[in-house]
């Protein structure tokens, strides 16, 4: 049975989540892909504030499709998380607590997760239409010129995820490979 988790994430909630657990995530999350991440890091280096207070927040790695008539948002499936690996450790150190995406993460991201008590959720690739039904409200809050890659504030309800990397560094992808004797 899936755990119901509300954002923003607290250290207590993060410590309670274990790799492999199913989660239904509700609350506010922010979107961001590699172009937005690059700009956020540039803002940090320039001593400027980020477009939102990152502490305790979750970033969903998505570039949603335009909303069809009568819908809040278009298809909103996860993008490959590894493209954010160059930026994620710095954001985690600043208080980012959760990331939603798909695919493997670098050793640097896993170390930052362990050091700062964060978590990585996996969302099912190819399920963008289902996921978009969990998005109740969306608003572009930064970098509008990036189009689908602009940073959006999303209000979500029961977005299905799986804990892929928990705060101890347990990695469900690695465990799955070992379970089926898949060599890298």
C-alpha positions as CSV (number, residue, x, y, z in Angstrom):
1,X,0.0,0.0,0.0
2,X,1.4,3.4,-1.0
3,X,2.3,6.0,1.6
4,X,0.6,9.4,1.4
5,X,3.3,12.1,1.6
6,X,2.7,15.8,1.6
7,X,5.2,18.5,0.5
8,X,7.2,20.4,1.6
9,X,9.3,17.5,2.9
10,X,10.6,17.3,6.4
11,X,13.6,15.5,7.7
12,X,11.3,13.2,9.7
13,X,9.3,12.2,6.6
14,X,12.5,11.7,4.5
15,X,14.0,9.4,7.2
16,X,10.9,7.3,7.2
17,X,10.9,6.6,3.5
18,X,12.8,3.6,2.2
19,X,14.0,2.6,-1.2
20,X,11.3,0.6,-3.1
21,X,8.4,2.1,-1.2
22,X,5.4,3.4,-3.3
23,X,4.4,6.9,-2.5
24,X,1.4,9.1,-3.4
25,X,2.8,12.7,-3.3
26,X,0.6,15.7,-2.7
27,X,1.2,19.4,-2.3
28,X,3.5,21.8,-4.1
29,X,6.3,20.8,-6.4
30,X,8.4,22.8,-8.8
31,X,9.4,21.8,-12.3
32,X,12.9,22.1,-13.7
33,X,15.0,20.5,-16.4
34,X,18.6,21.1,-17.4
35,X,18.3,24.6,-18.9
36,X,16.4,25.9,-15.8
37,X,18.9,24.1,-13.5
38,X,21.8,25.8,-15.3
39,X,20.1,29.2,-14.8
40,X,19.5,28.5,-11.1
41,X,23.2,27.7,-10.5
42,X,24.1,30.9,-12.4
43,X,21.8,32.9,-10.0
44,X,23.5,31.3,-7.0
45,X,27.0,32.1,-8.3
46,X,25.9,35.7,-8.9
47,X,24.6,36.0,-5.3
48,X,21.0,36.4,-6.5
49,X,17.9,34.6,-5.0
50,X,16.4,31.6,-6.6
51,X,12.9,31.9,-8.1
52,X,11.5,30.0,-5.1
53,X,12.7,29.1,-1.6
54,X,14.3,25.7,-2.3
55,X,14.4,24.6,1.4
56,X,12.2,21.5,1.9
57,X,11.0,21.5,-1.7
58,X,10.7,18.9,-4.4
59,X,11.7,19.5,-8.1
60,X,10.0,17.4,-10.7
61,X,12.2,16.9,-13.8
62,X,9.5,17.5,-16.4
63,X,8.8,19.7,-19.4
64,X,5.1,19.4,-19.7
65,X,3.2,19.5,-23.0
66,X,0.8,22.4,-23.6
67,X,-2.6,22.0,-21.9
68,X,-5.3,20.7,-24.2
69,X,-8.7,22.4,-24.1
70,X,-10.3,22.1,-20.6
71,X,-7.1,20.6,-18.9
72,X,-4.8,22.2,-16.4
73,X,-1.7,20.8,-18.2
74,X,-0.7,18.5,-21.0
75,X,1.2,15.2,-20.7
76,X,3.7,15.6,-17.9
77,X,6.0,12.5,-17.9
78,X,9.4,12.6,-16.2
79,X,12.6,13.3,-18.0
80,X,16.0,11.6,-17.5
81,X,17.4,12.7,-14.2
82,X,21.0,12.3,-15.1
83,X,21.0,15.5,-17.1
84,X,20.5,17.4,-13.8
85,X,23.4,15.6,-12.0
86,X,25.9,18.4,-12.6
87,X,23.6,20.8,-10.7
88,X,21.7,18.7,-8.1
89,X,24.3,18.4,-5.4
90,X,24.6,22.2,-5.0
91,X,20.8,22.5,-4.8
92,X,20.6,19.7,-2.3
93,X,23.2,21.4,-0.2
94,X,21.0,24.5,-0.2
95,X,18.0,22.6,1.1
96,X,16.4,20.8,-1.8
97,X,14.8,17.7,-0.3
98,X,13.3,15.8,-3.1
99,X,13.6,15.1,-6.8
100,X,11.3,13.3,-9.2
101,X,12.5,11.9,-12.4
102,X,13.6,8.7,-14.1
103,X,16.9,6.9,-14.5
104,X,20.1,6.5,-12.6
105,X,21.8,9.2,-10.6
106,X,25.6,9.9,-10.3
107,X,27.7,9.1,-7.2
108,X,27.9,12.8,-6.5
109,X,24.1,13.1,-6.3
110,X,23.8,10.0,-4.1
111,X,26.5,11.4,-1.7
112,X,24.6,14.7,-1.5
113,X,21.4,12.8,-0.8
114,X,23.1,11.0,2.1
115,X,25.0,14.0,3.4
116,X,22.0,16.4,3.4
117,X,19.1,14.0,4.0
118,X,17.3,14.2,0.7
119,X,15.4,11.7,-1.5
120,X,15.0,10.7,-5.1
121,X,11.6,9.5,-6.4
122,X,11.0,7.7,-9.6
123,X,7.9,8.4,-11.7
124,X,7.0,6.1,-14.5
125,X,8.2,7.1,-17.9
126,X,5.5,6.8,-20.5
127,X,2.7,7.6,-18.0
128,X,2.6,11.4,-18.7
129,X,-1.1,11.5,-19.3
130,X,-1.8,9.7,-16.0
131,X,0.6,11.9,-14.1
132,X,-1.0,15.0,-15.6
133,X,-4.3,14.0,-14.1
134,X,-2.6,14.4,-10.7
135,X,-1.7,18.0,-11.4
136,X,-4.5,20.3,-10.1
137,X,-2.9,23.7,-10.8
138,X,0.2,25.1,-12.6
139,X,1.8,28.4,-12.9
140,X,5.0,29.5,-14.6
141,X,7.1,31.3,-12.0
142,X,10.5,31.8,-13.8
143,X,12.4,31.6,-17.0
144,X,9.2,31.8,-19.2
145,X,11.5,32.1,-22.3
146,X,12.4,28.5,-21.8
147,X,9.0,27.4,-22.9
148,X,8.2,23.9,-21.6
149,X,11.4,24.0,-19.6
150,X,10.3,27.1,-17.6
151,X,10.1,26.7,-13.9
152,X,6.5,26.0,-12.9
153,X,4.8,25.7,-9.5
154,X,2.5,22.7,-9.6
155,X,-0.1,21.7,-7.1
156,X,-0.4,17.9,-7.2
157,X,-2.6,15.4,-5.6
158,X,-1.6,11.7,-5.2
159,X,1.1,11.7,-7.8
160,X,2.4,8.1,-7.9
161,X,6.1,7.7,-7.3
162,X,8.5,5.1,-6.0
163,X,11.4,5.9,-3.7
164,X,14.4,5.1,-5.8
165,X,17.2,6.5,-3.6
166,X,16.5,7.0,0.1
167,X,18.3,9.2,2.6
168,X,20.7,6.4,3.5
169,X,21.8,6.0,-0.1
170,X,20.0,2.8,-0.7
171,X,19.4,2.7,-4.5
172,X,16.5,0.6,-5.8
173,X,17.9,0.6,-9.3
174,X,21.2,-0.9,-8.0
175,X,19.3,-3.4,-5.9
176,X,17.2,-4.4,-8.9
177,X,20.2,-5.1,-11.0
178,X,21.7,-7.2,-8.2
179,X,18.5,-9.1,-7.7
180,X,18.4,-10.2,-11.3
181,X,22.2,-10.5,-11.6
182,X,22.4,-7.7,-14.2
183,X,26.0,-6.5,-14.7
184,X,26.8,-2.9,-15.5
